Amino acid sequence: MSQFDLVVIGGGPGGYEAAIRAAQLGYKVACIEKRIHKGKPALGGTCLNVGCIPSKALLDSSHRYEDTVQHLDDHGITTGEVKFDLSKMMSRKDKVVDQLTGGVAQLLKGNGIEWLQGTGKLLAGKKVEFTPFEGEVQVLEPKYVILATGSVPINIPSAPVDQDLIVDSTGALEFQEVPNRLGVIGAGVIGLELGSVWRRLGAEVVVFEAMDEFLPMADKALAKEYQKILTKQGMDIRIGAKVSGTEINGREVTVKYSQAGEEKTETFDKLIVCVGRRAYAEGLLADDSGIKLTERGLVDVNDWCATSVEGVYAIGDLVRGPMLAHKAMEEGVMAVERIHGHAAQVNYDTIISVIYTHPEAAWIGLTEQQAKDKGHEVKTGQFGFAVNGRALAAGEGAGFVKFVADAKTDRLLGMHVIGPAASDIIHQGMIALEFVSSVEDLQLMTFAHPTFSEVVHEAALAVDGRAIHAIQRKRK
Ligand SMILES: Cc1cc2nc3c(=O)[nH]c(=O)nc-3n(C[C@H](O)[C@H](O)[C@H](O)COP(=O)(O)OP(=O)(O)OC[C@H]3O[C@@H](n4cnc5c(N)ncnc54)[C@H](O)[C@@H]3O)c2cc1C
């Protein structure tokens, strides 16, 4: 086997983007990936195969169905009986996944990157042992290694996953029929998205959240509005509900939980366990590889994703920080740029969070509380979609944009959006934060009319009591 300058272990979004950037810079690159998806070797990691993409395909299909049933009539459009074919919906999702994973394979090939199908392990002295699906084990001696082996769902003993009645996020993307009653353990991003898919298709959904607060990582105003909207949609969210056990009887699963000091039970056709993910490094590191792990089992890295072994980097879900595909991708590119001697960096203060329900929720930077805790004198501005012309025309009047800013310097600190196209609108906040904008910068810009983004302008104006389409009591 030809020798490589760089070996990437893991072909998820972090790994494959790192491989492509390295190839662009002239390195001879191999990417080792061991995933078999639906019987075939597959690149793209969790994100393309069992994460971001299949979940968004089902979110889109189920939203179209619900919107047709509930809202087409509002526009004066009459249809016959609206039905859906779940197996066709699933095939469409699989086709989208195949198209994208196939695209990544083409990209690697086109960039001259060798996809080594099998398992990689880091040995002492930066060597890499490659065990192919077929054939002999080989030892590679690259100049650089990037570890990008991602994460897997966390299991809890009180609800052991059997991928039949009790499933994890991967199993929840493969139901063959819509459950009548669906339990979800964990009101995090993945639980809310998957719960929404099946609720829209007809399931009665109960979400158990052990913490005493809904979405504690989000701005309080956003979390409150979001919980209200999801509840109105029919999602039964039980906060402070700690699951202590499960029992399977025939084709039903009973969840035992405690809430407000009371022991309760609830029975479902299916139960999704979505309590988080953990870094995946099983079989990745030889005992003498020299790689330091953190107490939580993450690979220990510095700000540039360099590990304790010179020339070895680690990125994505395997290391500290939010477990998000875009964070993994940027770290992959940064690690390669660093290897090449460029002063690249990831701005961890501007990593966007999104929940792709309907409406979507998205945020960036500091919440109001975080800003106060950091000692800022805080000013905020909030403006709703309810009086935005474009939103009303589209029947999308729920939600708002909120800005958090420093009262003394006028500097923007955070943006929080719940509403139509929040996942796209939030990028205006990203650009503003990256360019260290003031609130005034946004106030002075001309936003096209009629657009959802006008709410961004109004929210910026509202920070100083100047929103035009609202009666503002505090004025400046
Ligand atoms: C249901 C769901 C929805 C999600 N939605 C979003 C979303 O909307 N937006 C978002 O940003 N993030 C989302 N995520 C999270 C996102 O998928 C991950 O953050 C992202 O995939 C992490 O990328 P990665 O490259 O670090 O690892 P991964 O994507 O996990 O890829 C790692 C790859 O390494 C391979 N591997 C592991 N060990 C070895 C080895 N020893 N040898 C060879 N190969 C190995 C694995 O097979 C895997 O394919 C979602 C996750 C889930 C589960």
The ligand as an ORCA input file, in Angstrom:
! r2SCAN-3c Opt
* xyz 0 1
  C     -30.769     11.877     15.163
  C     -29.637     12.872     15.116
  C     -29.849     14.115     14.549
  C     -28.815     15.040     14.491
  N     -29.064     16.245     13.924
  C     -28.073     17.162     13.840
  C     -28.293     18.408     13.208
  O     -29.393     18.693     12.747
  N     -27.271     19.285     13.139
  C     -26.022     18.994     13.656
  O     -25.123     19.816     13.570
  N     -25.785     17.803     14.258
  C     -26.773     16.887     14.355
  N     -26.512     15.669     14.932
  C     -25.154     15.419     15.477
  C     -24.169     15.085     14.344
  O     -24.635     13.973     13.635
  C     -22.781     14.807     14.931
  O     -22.393     15.890     15.735
  C     -21.752     14.627     13.815
  O     -22.082     13.540     12.982
  C     -20.359     14.398     14.421
  O     -19.440     14.251     13.389
  P     -18.067     13.448     13.586
  O     -17.370     13.524     12.275
  O     -17.383     13.927     14.793
  O     -18.500     11.940     13.921
  P     -19.504     10.915     13.247
  O     -20.426     11.559     12.325
  O     -20.078     10.121     14.362
  O     -18.555      9.987     12.366
  C     -17.588      9.167     12.915
  C     -17.366      7.977     12.003
  O     -16.210      7.280     12.451
  C     -16.400      5.897     12.220
  N     -15.503      5.158     13.122
  C     -15.574      5.064     14.461
  N     -14.538      4.354     14.944
  C     -13.797      3.979     13.859
  C     -12.593      3.254     13.699
  N     -11.900      2.799     14.755
  N     -12.140      3.033     12.445
  C     -12.819      3.532     11.361
  N     -13.957      4.246     11.466
  C     -14.420      4.484     12.699
  C     -17.858      5.687     12.547
  O     -18.327      4.522     11.876
  C     -18.496      6.968     12.036
  O     -19.049      6.783     10.759
  C     -27.525     14.703     14.995
  C     -27.302     13.445     15.553
  C     -28.333     12.536     15.608
  C     -28.068     11.180     16.209
*
